[in-house]
Amino acid sequence: MGTQGTGRKRSTKKERATAEDEALNLIAREAEARLAAKRAARAEAREIRMKELERQQKEIFQVQKVGEVLQDALRTAFSPQEGTLTVLSSCTSCLFRSIMT
């Protein structure tokens, strides 16, 4: 007959979770939820910024189109006399710059 040890019994993996394990799991779930909320907020902010950039680009494109149409109209409205076209071009450039700001 062998001698039996009086030491601690080894734990098995099938034991139930302890209160400490449950607390750690809760903390981890809460941290994951906070990270998910931050990711969602960043995605929403990114979407808002992208829409604003698209709106600004569309506005710039429209202003450029107006400037081009205005320049074309001024070119065709006046006959190209000496110096007239240069003065008109600089005036439209000034007008275009004032629209852009």
Jmol script that loads the backbone (N, CA, C; Angstrom):
load data "model"
ATOM      1  N   MET A   1       0.824  -1.165   0.000  1.00  0.00           N
ATOM      2  CA  MET A   1       0.000   0.000   0.000  1.00  0.00           C
ATOM      3  C   MET A   1       0.867   1.226   0.000  1.00  0.00           C
ATOM      4  N   GLY A   2       0.557   2.114  -0.943  1.00  0.00           N
ATOM      5  CA  GLY A   2       1.329   3.337  -1.051  1.00  0.00           C
ATOM      6  C   GLY A   2       0.843   4.388  -0.087  1.00  0.00           C
ATOM      7  N   THR A   3       1.681   5.334   0.131  1.00  0.00           N
ATOM      8  CA  THR A   3       1.299   6.427   1.019  1.00  0.00           C
ATOM      9  C   THR A   3       0.568   7.490   0.228  1.00  0.00           C
ATOM     10  N   GLN A   4      -0.428   8.009   0.810  1.00  0.00           N
ATOM     11  CA  GLN A   4      -1.179   9.074   0.160  1.00  0.00           C
ATOM     12  C   GLN A   4      -0.673  10.416   0.664  1.00  0.00           C
ATOM     13  N   GLY A   5      -0.500  11.341  -0.265  1.00  0.00           N
ATOM     14  CA  GLY A   5      -0.053  12.675   0.120  1.00  0.00           C
ATOM     15  C   GLY A   5      -1.184  13.461   0.755  1.00  0.00           C
ATOM     16  N   THR A   6      -0.827  14.326   1.629  1.00  0.00           N
ATOM     17  CA  THR A   6      -1.845  15.167   2.277  1.00  0.00           C
ATOM     18  C   THR A   6      -1.849  16.562   1.681  1.00  0.00           C
ATOM     19  N   GLY A   7      -1.226  16.728   0.509  1.00  0.00           N
ATOM     20  CA  GLY A   7      -1.119  18.055  -0.125  1.00  0.00           C
ATOM     21  C   GLY A   7      -2.442  18.534  -0.713  1.00  0.00           C
ATOM     22  N   ARG A   8      -2.341  19.696  -1.370  1.00  0.00           N
ATOM     23  CA  ARG A   8      -3.535  20.298  -1.983  1.00  0.00           C
ATOM     24  C   ARG A   8      -4.025  19.480  -3.156  1.00  0.00           C
ATOM     25  N   LYS A   9      -5.285  19.514  -3.334  1.00  0.00           N
ATOM     26  CA  LYS A   9      -5.886  18.843  -4.465  1.00  0.00           C
ATOM     27  C   LYS A   9      -5.717  19.746  -5.692  1.00  0.00           C
ATOM     28  N   ARG A  10      -5.306  19.200  -6.812  1.00  0.00           N
ATOM     29  CA  ARG A  10      -5.137  19.984  -8.029  1.00  0.00           C
ATOM     30  C   ARG A  10      -6.491  20.400  -8.588  1.00  0.00           C
ATOM     31  N   SER A  11      -6.519  21.609  -9.087  1.00  0.00           N
ATOM     32  CA  SER A  11      -7.786  22.094  -9.647  1.00  0.00           C
ATOM     33  C   SER A  11      -7.924  21.597 -11.080  1.00  0.00           C
ATOM     34  N   THR A  12      -9.127  21.425 -11.503  1.00  0.00           N
ATOM     35  CA  THR A  12      -9.385  21.012 -12.878  1.00  0.00           C
ATOM     36  C   THR A  12      -9.960  22.190 -13.642  1.00  0.00           C
ATOM     37  N   LYS A  13      -9.902  22.121 -14.939  1.00  0.00           N
ATOM     38  CA  LYS A  13     -10.407  23.219 -15.768  1.00  0.00           C
ATOM     39  C   LYS A  13     -11.921  23.275 -15.766  1.00  0.00           C
ATOM     40  N   LYS A  14     -12.552  22.245 -15.294  1.00  0.00           N
ATOM     41  CA  LYS A  14     -14.006  22.197 -15.316  1.00  0.00           C
ATOM     42  C   LYS A  14     -14.647  22.924 -14.136  1.00  0.00           C
ATOM     43  N   GLU A  15     -13.833  23.468 -13.259  1.00  0.00           N
ATOM     44  CA  GLU A  15     -14.389  24.181 -12.114  1.00  0.00           C
ATOM     45  C   GLU A  15     -15.140  25.419 -12.575  1.00  0.00           C
ATOM     46  N   ARG A  16     -16.087  25.824 -11.785  1.00  0.00           N
ATOM     47  CA  ARG A  16     -16.843  27.025 -12.107  1.00  0.00           C
ATOM     48  C   ARG A  16     -15.969  28.266 -11.962  1.00  0.00           C
ATOM     49  N   ALA A  17     -16.367  29.318 -12.694  1.00  0.00           N
ATOM     50  CA  ALA A  17     -15.620  30.562 -12.620  1.00  0.00           C
ATOM     51  C   ALA A  17     -15.768  31.163 -11.225  1.00  0.00           C
ATOM     52  N   THR A  18     -14.715  31.690 -10.759  1.00  0.00           N
ATOM     53  CA  THR A  18     -14.745  32.323  -9.448  1.00  0.00           C
ATOM     54  C   THR A  18     -15.304  33.736  -9.571  1.00  0.00           C
ATOM     55  N   ALA A  19     -15.557  34.356  -8.469  1.00  0.00           N
ATOM     56  CA  ALA A  19     -16.064  35.737  -8.463  1.00  0.00           C
ATOM     57  C   ALA A  19     -15.045  36.668  -9.113  1.00  0.00           C
ATOM     58  N   GLU A  20     -13.775  36.387  -8.895  1.00  0.00           N
ATOM     59  CA  GLU A  20     -12.727  37.208  -9.499  1.00  0.00           C
ATOM     60  C   GLU A  20     -12.761  37.090 -11.017  1.00  0.00           C
ATOM     61  N   ASP A  21     -12.919  35.873 -11.533  1.00  0.00           N
ATOM     62  CA  ASP A  21     -13.006  35.667 -12.974  1.00  0.00           C
ATOM     63  C   ASP A  21     -14.206  36.399 -13.564  1.00  0.00           C
ATOM     64  N   GLU A  22     -15.328  36.305 -12.853  1.00  0.00           N
ATOM     65  CA  GLU A  22     -16.525  36.995 -13.330  1.00  0.00           C
ATOM     66  C   GLU A  22     -16.330  38.499 -13.355  1.00  0.00           C
ATOM     67  N   ALA A  23     -15.677  39.035 -12.335  1.00  0.00           N
ATOM     68  CA  ALA A  23     -15.413  40.482 -12.283  1.00  0.00           C
ATOM     69  C   ALA A  23     -14.494  40.893 -13.428  1.00  0.00           C
ATOM     70  N   LEU A  24     -13.467  40.092 -13.686  1.00  0.00           N
ATOM     71  CA  LEU A  24     -12.547  40.408 -14.789  1.00  0.00           C
ATOM     72  C   LEU A  24     -13.255  40.331 -16.136  1.00  0.00           C
ATOM     73  N   ASN A  25     -14.119  39.344 -16.297  1.00  0.00           N
ATOM     74  CA  ASN A  25     -14.884  39.232 -17.543  1.00  0.00           C
ATOM     75  C   ASN A  25     -15.793  40.439 -17.739  1.00  0.00           C
ATOM     76  N   LEU A  26     -16.420  40.878 -16.665  1.00  0.00           N
ATOM     77  CA  LEU A  26     -17.286  42.049 -16.735  1.00  0.00           C
ATOM     78  C   LEU A  26     -16.487  43.292 -17.132  1.00  0.00           C
ATOM     79  N   ILE A  27     -15.332  43.460 -16.523  1.00  0.00           N
ATOM     80  CA  ILE A  27     -14.473  44.610 -16.846  1.00  0.00           C
ATOM     81  C   ILE A  27     -14.058  44.560 -18.317  1.00  0.00           C
ATOM     82  N   ALA A  28     -13.706  43.377 -18.791  1.00  0.00           N
ATOM     83  CA  ALA A  28     -13.290  43.229 -20.192  1.00  0.00           C
ATOM     84  C   ALA A  28     -14.450  43.548 -21.136  1.00  0.00           C
ATOM     85  N   ARG A  29     -15.642  43.067 -20.831  1.00  0.00           N
ATOM     86  CA  ARG A  29     -16.808  43.354 -21.680  1.00  0.00           C
ATOM     87  C   ARG A  29     -17.108  44.851 -21.705  1.00  0.00           C
ATOM     88  N   GLU A  30     -17.021  45.501 -20.554  1.00  0.00           N
ATOM     89  CA  GLU A  30     -17.272  46.944 -20.507  1.00  0.00           C
ATOM     90  C   GLU A  30     -16.225  47.714 -21.311  1.00  0.00           C
ATOM     91  N   ALA A  31     -14.973  47.297 -21.208  1.00  0.00           N
ATOM     92  CA  ALA A  31     -13.905  47.962 -21.967  1.00  0.00           C
ATOM     93  C   ALA A  31     -14.121  47.766 -23.466  1.00  0.00           C
ATOM     94  N   GLU A  32     -14.514  46.571 -23.864  1.00  0.00           N
ATOM     95  CA  GLU A  32     -14.784  46.314 -25.281  1.00  0.00           C
ATOM     96  C   GLU A  32     -15.956  47.154 -25.770  1.00  0.00           C
ATOM     97  N   ALA A  33     -16.977  47.313 -24.927  1.00  0.00           N
ATOM     98  CA  ALA A  33     -18.131  48.141 -25.301  1.00  0.00           C
ATOM     99  C   ALA A  33     -17.720  49.605 -25.470  1.00  0.00           C
ATOM    100  N   ARG A  34     -16.856  50.098 -24.563  1.00  0.00           N
ATOM    101  CA  ARG A  34     -16.375  51.487 -24.691  1.00  0.00           C
ATOM    102  C   ARG A  34     -15.576  51.664 -25.976  1.00  0.00           C
ATOM    103  N   LEU A  35     -14.714  50.696 -26.293  1.00  0.00           N
ATOM    104  CA  LEU A  35     -13.931  50.784 -27.527  1.00  0.00           C
ATOM    105  C   LEU A  35     -14.834  50.757 -28.758  1.00  0.00           C
ATOM    106  N   ALA A  36     -15.844  49.921 -28.735  1.00  0.00           N
ATOM    107  CA  ALA A  36     -16.777  49.865 -29.861  1.00  0.00           C
ATOM    108  C   ALA A  36     -17.517  51.191 -30.024  1.00  0.00           C
ATOM    109  N   ALA A  37     -17.896  51.806 -28.903  1.00  0.00           N
ATOM    110  CA  ALA A  37     -18.580  53.104 -28.968  1.00  0.00           C
ATOM    111  C   ALA A  37     -17.650  54.175 -29.534  1.00  0.00           C
ATOM    112  N   LYS A  38     -16.387  54.146 -29.142  1.00  0.00           N
ATOM    113  CA  LYS A  38     -15.423  55.121 -29.674  1.00  0.00           C
ATOM    114  C   LYS A  38     -15.226  54.913 -31.167  1.00  0.00           C
ATOM    115  N   ARG A  39     -15.129  53.651 -31.599  1.00  0.00           N
ATOM    116  CA  ARG A  39     -14.975  53.367 -33.027  1.00  0.00           C
ATOM    117  C   ARG A  39     -16.176  53.876 -33.813  1.00  0.00           C
ATOM    118  N   ALA A  40     -17.368  53.662 -33.269  1.00  0.00           N
ATOM    119  CA  ALA A  40     -18.580  54.121 -33.946  1.00  0.00           C
ATOM    120  C   ALA A  40     -18.610  55.648 -34.030  1.00  0.00           C
ATOM    121  N   ALA A  41     -18.205  56.311 -32.962  1.00  0.00           N
ATOM    122  CA  ALA A  41     -18.179  57.783 -32.964  1.00  0.00           C
ATOM    123  C   ALA A  41     -17.166  58.306 -33.973  1.00  0.00           C
ATOM    124  N   ARG A  42     -15.996  57.651 -34.054  1.00  0.00           N
ATOM    125  CA  ARG A  42     -14.990  58.069 -35.039  1.00  0.00           C
ATOM    126  C   ARG A  42     -15.500  57.865 -36.464  1.00  0.00           C
ATOM    127  N   ALA A  43     -16.176  56.752 -36.702  1.00  0.00           N
ATOM    128  CA  ALA A  43     -16.718  56.487 -38.032  1.00  0.00           C
ATOM    129  C   ALA A  43     -17.775  57.528 -38.408  1.00  0.00           C
ATOM    130  N   GLU A  44     -18.607  57.897 -37.450  1.00  0.00           N
ATOM    131  CA  GLU A  44     -19.625  58.914 -37.710  1.00  0.00           C
ATOM    132  C   GLU A  44     -18.976  60.267 -38.000  1.00  0.00           C
ATOM    133  N   ALA A  45     -17.965  60.627 -37.220  1.00  0.00           N
ATOM    134  CA  ALA A  45     -17.267  61.904 -37.439  1.00  0.00           C
ATOM    135  C   ALA A  45     -16.575  61.904 -38.804  1.00  0.00           C
ATOM    136  N   ARG A  46     -15.986  60.772 -39.174  1.00  0.00           N
ATOM    137  CA  ARG A  46     -15.323  60.658 -40.478  1.00  0.00           C
ATOM    138  C   ARG A  46     -16.334  60.846 -41.602  1.00  0.00           C
ATOM    139  N   GLU A  47     -17.497  60.251 -41.457  1.00  0.00           N
ATOM    140  CA  GLU A  47     -18.550  60.376 -42.462  1.00  0.00           C
ATOM    141  C   GLU A  47     -19.009  61.832 -42.583  1.00  0.00           C
ATOM    142  N   ILE A  48     -19.150  62.518 -41.465  1.00  0.00           N
ATOM    143  CA  ILE A  48     -19.547  63.932 -41.483  1.00  0.00           C
ATOM    144  C   ILE A  48     -18.485  64.772 -42.186  1.00  0.00           C
ATOM    145  N   ARG A  49     -17.198  64.516 -41.859  1.00  0.00           N
ATOM    146  CA  ARG A  49     -16.117  65.269 -42.517  1.00  0.00           C
ATOM    147  C   ARG A  49     -16.096  65.015 -44.018  1.00  0.00           C
ATOM    148  N   MET A  50     -16.298  63.762 -44.427  1.00  0.00           N
ATOM    149  CA  MET A  50     -16.299  63.442 -45.852  1.00  0.00           C
ATOM    150  C   MET A  50     -17.447  64.153 -46.581  1.00  0.00           C
ATOM    151  N   LYS A  51     -18.628  64.188 -45.979  1.00  0.00           N
ATOM    152  CA  LYS A  51     -19.756  64.880 -46.600  1.00  0.00           C
ATOM    153  C   LYS A  51     -19.471  66.369 -46.728  1.00  0.00           C
ATOM    154  N   GLU A  52     -18.846  66.955 -45.701  1.00  0.00           N
ATOM    155  CA  GLU A  52     -18.506  68.377 -45.750  1.00  0.00           C
ATOM    156  C   GLU A  52     -17.479  68.657 -46.844  1.00  0.00           C
ATOM    157  N   LEU A  53     -16.475  67.796 -46.958  1.00  0.00           N
ATOM    158  CA  LEU A  53     -15.474  67.965 -48.017  1.00  0.00           C
ATOM    159  C   LEU A  53     -16.111  67.844 -49.403  1.00  0.00           C
ATOM    160  N   GLU A  54     -17.005  66.878 -49.557  1.00  0.00           N
ATOM    161  CA  GLU A  54     -17.692  66.724 -50.840  1.00  0.00           C
ATOM    162  C   GLU A  54     -18.517  67.962 -51.168  1.00  0.00           C
ATOM    163  N   ARG A  55     -19.185  68.520 -50.147  1.00  0.00           N
ATOM    164  CA  ARG A  55     -19.981  69.726 -50.359  1.00  0.00           C
ATOM    165  C   ARG A  55     -19.099  70.896 -50.780  1.00  0.00           C
ATOM    166  N   GLN A  56     -17.945  71.043 -50.106  1.00  0.00           N
ATOM    167  CA  GLN A  56     -17.024  72.126 -50.447  1.00  0.00           C
ATOM    168  C   GLN A  56     -16.472  71.960 -51.852  1.00  0.00           C
ATOM    169  N   GLN A  57     -16.118  70.732 -52.223  1.00  0.00           N
ATOM    170  CA  GLN A  57     -15.588  70.499 -53.565  1.00  0.00           C
ATOM    171  C   GLN A  57     -16.639  70.792 -54.628  1.00  0.00           C
ATOM    172  N   LYS A  58     -17.880  70.406 -54.353  1.00  0.00           N
ATOM    173  CA  LYS A  58     -18.967  70.690 -55.287  1.00  0.00           C
ATOM    174  C   LYS A  58     -19.159  72.192 -55.444  1.00  0.00           C
ATOM    175  N   GLU A  59     -19.098  72.911 -54.323  1.00  0.00           N
ATOM    176  CA  GLU A  59     -19.247  74.364 -54.362  1.00  0.00           C
ATOM    177  C   GLU A  59     -18.117  75.004 -55.166  1.00  0.00           C
ATOM    178  N   ILE A  60     -16.892  74.559 -54.943  1.00  0.00           N
ATOM    179  CA  ILE A  60     -15.748  75.101 -55.692  1.00  0.00           C
ATOM    180  C   ILE A  60     -15.906  74.820 -57.177  1.00  0.00           C
ATOM    181  N   PHE A  61     -16.330  73.609 -57.515  1.00  0.00           N
ATOM    182  CA  PHE A  61     -16.531  73.247 -58.913  1.00  0.00           C
ATOM    183  C   PHE A  61     -17.577  74.148 -59.554  1.00  0.00           C
ATOM    184  N   GLN A  62     -18.673  74.411 -58.832  1.00  0.00           N
ATOM    185  CA  GLN A  62     -19.723  75.265 -59.381  1.00  0.00           C
ATOM    186  C   GLN A  62     -19.227  76.692 -59.579  1.00  0.00           C
ATOM    187  N   VAL A  63     -18.444  77.206 -58.646  1.00  0.00           N
ATOM    188  CA  VAL A  63     -17.906  78.563 -58.772  1.00  0.00           C
ATOM    189  C   VAL A  63     -16.949  78.634 -59.959  1.00  0.00           C
ATOM    190  N   GLN A  64     -16.145  77.591 -60.134  1.00  0.00           N
ATOM    191  CA  GLN A  64     -15.229  77.565 -61.282  1.00  0.00           C
ATOM    192  C   GLN A  64     -16.008  77.540 -62.588  1.00  0.00           C
ATOM    193  N   LYS A  65     -17.093  76.782 -62.616  1.00  0.00           N
ATOM    194  CA  LYS A  65     -17.914  76.726 -63.821  1.00  0.00           C
ATOM    195  C   LYS A  65     -18.507  78.096 -64.129  1.00  0.00           C
ATOM    196  N   VAL A  66     -18.985  78.795 -63.101  1.00  0.00           N
ATOM    197  CA  VAL A  66     -19.544  80.132 -63.293  1.00  0.00           C
ATOM    198  C   VAL A  66     -18.461  81.063 -63.832  1.00  0.00           C
ATOM    199  N   GLY A  67     -17.265  80.953 -63.284  1.00  0.00           N
ATOM    200  CA  GLY A  67     -16.155  81.782 -63.757  1.00  0.00           C
ATOM    201  C   GLY A  67     -15.820  81.512 -65.212  1.00  0.00           C
ATOM    202  N   GLU A  68     -15.824  80.248 -65.581  1.00  0.00           N
ATOM    203  CA  GLU A  68     -15.533  79.894 -66.976  1.00  0.00           C
ATOM    204  C   GLU A  68     -16.616  80.423 -67.909  1.00  0.00           C
ATOM    205  N   VAL A  69     -17.866  80.275 -67.521  1.00  0.00           N
ATOM    206  CA  VAL A  69     -18.973  80.758 -68.347  1.00  0.00           C
ATOM    207  C   VAL A  69     -18.896  82.275 -68.479  1.00  0.00           C
ATOM    208  N   LEU A  70     -18.584  82.945 -67.372  1.00  0.00           N
ATOM    209  CA  LEU A  70     -18.477  84.404 -67.398  1.00  0.00           C
ATOM    210  C   LEU A  70     -17.333  84.849 -68.306  1.00  0.00           C
ATOM    211  N   GLN A  71     -16.210  84.190 -68.215  1.00  0.00           N
ATOM    212  CA  GLN A  71     -15.080  84.537 -69.088  1.00  0.00           C
ATOM    213  C   GLN A  71     -15.430  84.312 -70.549  1.00  0.00           C
ATOM    214  N   ASP A  72     -16.078  83.192 -70.842  1.00  0.00           N
ATOM    215  CA  ASP A  72     -16.477  82.913 -72.227  1.00  0.00           C
ATOM    216  C   ASP A  72     -17.458  83.964 -72.730  1.00  0.00           C
ATOM    217  N   ALA A  73     -18.399  84.357 -71.878  1.00  0.00           N
ATOM    218  CA  ALA A  73     -19.383  85.365 -72.281  1.00  0.00           C
ATOM    219  C   ALA A  73     -18.709  86.706 -72.539  1.00  0.00           C
ATOM    220  N   LEU A  74     -17.755  87.083 -71.686  1.00  0.00           N
ATOM    221  CA  LEU A  74     -17.058  88.354 -71.884  1.00  0.00           C
ATOM    222  C   LEU A  74     -16.183  88.322 -73.126  1.00  0.00           C
ATOM    223  N   ARG A  75     -15.577  87.179 -73.399  1.00  0.00           N
ATOM    224  CA  ARG A  75     -14.732  87.068 -74.598  1.00  0.00           C
ATOM    225  C   ARG A  75     -15.564  87.233 -75.861  1.00  0.00           C
ATOM    226  N   THR A  76     -16.727  86.619 -75.870  1.00  0.00           N
ATOM    227  CA  THR A  76     -17.556  86.694 -77.081  1.00  0.00           C
ATOM    228  C   THR A  76     -18.329  88.008 -77.160  1.00  0.00           C
ATOM    229  N   ALA A  77     -18.586  88.663 -76.044  1.00  0.00           N
ATOM    230  CA  ALA A  77     -19.382  89.891 -76.045  1.00  0.00           C
ATOM    231  C   ALA A  77     -18.617  91.075 -76.621  1.00  0.00           C
ATOM    232  N   PHE A  78     -17.309  91.085 -76.432  1.00  0.00           N
ATOM    233  CA  PHE A  78     -16.521  92.223 -76.893  1.00  0.00           C
ATOM    234  C   PHE A  78     -15.593  91.783 -78.007  1.00  0.00           C
ATOM    235  N   SER A  79     -15.472  92.657 -78.978  1.00  0.00           N
ATOM    236  CA  SER A  79     -14.537  92.339 -80.051  1.00  0.00           C
ATOM    237  C   SER A  79     -13.123  92.509 -79.519  1.00  0.00           C
ATOM    238  N   PRO A  80     -12.205  91.708 -79.982  1.00  0.00           N
ATOM    239  CA  PRO A  80     -10.836  91.765 -79.447  1.00  0.00           C
ATOM    240  C   PRO A  80     -10.080  92.997 -79.941  1.00  0.00           C
ATOM    241  N   GLN A  81     -10.395  94.137 -79.342  1.00  0.00           N
ATOM    242  CA  GLN A  81      -9.649  95.345 -79.659  1.00  0.00           C
ATOM    243  C   GLN A  81      -8.368  95.335 -78.842  1.00  0.00           C
ATOM    244  N   GLU A  82      -7.475  96.167 -79.189  1.00  0.00           N
ATOM    245  CA  GLU A  82      -6.166  96.179 -78.531  1.00  0.00           C
ATOM    246  C   GLU A  82      -6.314  96.498 -77.049  1.00  0.00           C
ATOM    247  N   GLY A  83      -5.908  95.579 -76.190  1.00  0.00           N
ATOM    248  CA  GLY A  83      -5.914  95.786 -74.752  1.00  0.00           C
ATOM    249  C   GLY A  83      -7.245  95.479 -74.073  1.00  0.00           C
ATOM    250  N   THR A  84      -8.339  95.425 -74.816  1.00  0.00           N
ATOM    251  CA  THR A  84      -9.654  95.224 -74.203  1.00  0.00           C
ATOM    252  C   THR A  84      -9.764  93.842 -73.563  1.00  0.00           C
ATOM    253  N   LEU A  85      -9.346  92.824 -74.276  1.00  0.00           N
ATOM    254  CA  LEU A  85      -9.466  91.460 -73.773  1.00  0.00           C
ATOM    255  C   LEU A  85      -8.610  91.261 -72.526  1.00  0.00           C
ATOM    256  N   THR A  86      -7.424  91.855 -72.480  1.00  0.00           N
ATOM    257  CA  THR A  86      -6.556  91.733 -71.314  1.00  0.00           C
ATOM    258  C   THR A  86      -7.210  92.360 -70.094  1.00  0.00           C
ATOM    259  N   VAL A  87      -7.810  93.523 -70.260  1.00  0.00           N
ATOM    260  CA  VAL A  87      -8.470  94.200 -69.147  1.00  0.00           C
ATOM    261  C   VAL A  87      -9.656  93.365 -68.671  1.00  0.00           C
ATOM    262  N   LEU A  88     -10.428  92.829 -69.584  1.00  0.00           N
ATOM    263  CA  LEU A  88     -11.579  92.024 -69.212  1.00  0.00           C
ATOM    264  C   LEU A  88     -11.153  90.754 -68.487  1.00  0.00           C
ATOM    265  N   SER A  89     -10.091  90.119 -68.944  1.00  0.00           N
ATOM    266  CA  SER A  89      -9.616  88.903 -68.291  1.00  0.00           C
ATOM    267  C   SER A  89      -9.188  89.189 -66.861  1.00  0.00           C
ATOM    268  N   SER A  90      -8.482  90.306 -66.654  1.00  0.00           N
ATOM    269  CA  SER A  90      -8.064  90.617 -65.294  1.00  0.00           C
ATOM    270  C   SER A  90      -9.271  90.968 -64.423  1.00  0.00           C
ATOM    271  N   CYS A  91     -10.301  91.588 -64.998  1.00  0.00           N
ATOM    272  CA  CYS A  91     -11.511  91.893 -64.222  1.00  0.00           C
ATOM    273  C   CYS A  91     -12.231  90.612 -63.822  1.00  0.00           C
ATOM    274  N   THR A  92     -12.330  89.658 -64.741  1.00  0.00           N
ATOM    275  CA  THR A  92     -12.989  88.394 -64.399  1.00  0.00           C
ATOM    276  C   THR A  92     -12.184  87.623 -63.382  1.00  0.00           C
ATOM    277  N   SER A  93     -10.862  87.724 -63.444  1.00  0.00           N
ATOM    278  CA  SER A  93     -10.043  87.062 -62.431  1.00  0.00           C
ATOM    279  C   SER A  93     -10.308  87.662 -61.059  1.00  0.00           C
ATOM    280  N   CYS A  94     -10.432  88.991 -61.003  1.00  0.00           N
ATOM    281  CA  CYS A  94     -10.752  89.647 -59.726  1.00  0.00           C
ATOM    282  C   CYS A  94     -12.120  89.213 -59.225  1.00  0.00           C
ATOM    283  N   LEU A  95     -13.077  89.158 -60.119  1.00  0.00           N
ATOM    284  CA  LEU A  95     -14.424  88.735 -59.751  1.00  0.00           C
ATOM    285  C   LEU A  95     -14.407  87.292 -59.266  1.00  0.00           C
ATOM    286  N   PHE A  96     -13.692  86.450 -59.969  1.00  0.00           N
ATOM    287  CA  PHE A  96     -13.600  85.037 -59.602  1.00  0.00           C
ATOM    288  C   PHE A  96     -12.964  84.886 -58.226  1.00  0.00           C
ATOM    289  N   ARG A  97     -11.899  85.638 -57.963  1.00  0.00           N
ATOM    290  CA  ARG A  97     -11.252  85.561 -56.649  1.00  0.00           C
ATOM    291  C   ARG A  97     -12.190  86.032 -55.549  1.00  0.00           C
ATOM    292  N   SER A  98     -12.990  87.063 -55.802  1.00  0.00           N
ATOM    293  CA  SER A  98     -13.910  87.551 -54.768  1.00  0.00           C
ATOM    294  C   SER A  98     -15.025  86.534 -54.504  1.00  0.00           C
ATOM    295  N   ILE A  99     -15.414  85.775 -55.516  1.00  0.00           N
ATOM    296  CA  ILE A  99     -16.433  84.733 -55.324  1.00  0.00           C
ATOM    297  C   ILE A  99     -15.854  83.593 -54.490  1.00  0.00           C
ATOM    298  N   MET A 100     -14.607  83.252 -54.714  1.00  0.00           N
ATOM    299  CA  MET A 100     -13.977  82.117 -54.027  1.00  0.00           C
ATOM    300  C   MET A 100     -13.771  82.387 -52.545  1.00  0.00           C
ATOM    301  N   THR A 101     -13.621  83.654 -52.140  1.00  0.00           N
ATOM    302  CA  THR A 101     -13.358  83.945 -50.714  1.00  0.00           C
ATOM    303  C   THR A 101     -14.606  84.266 -49.979  1.00  0.00           C
TER     304      THR A 101
END
end "model"
wireframe off; spacefill off
backbone 0.3
color backbone group
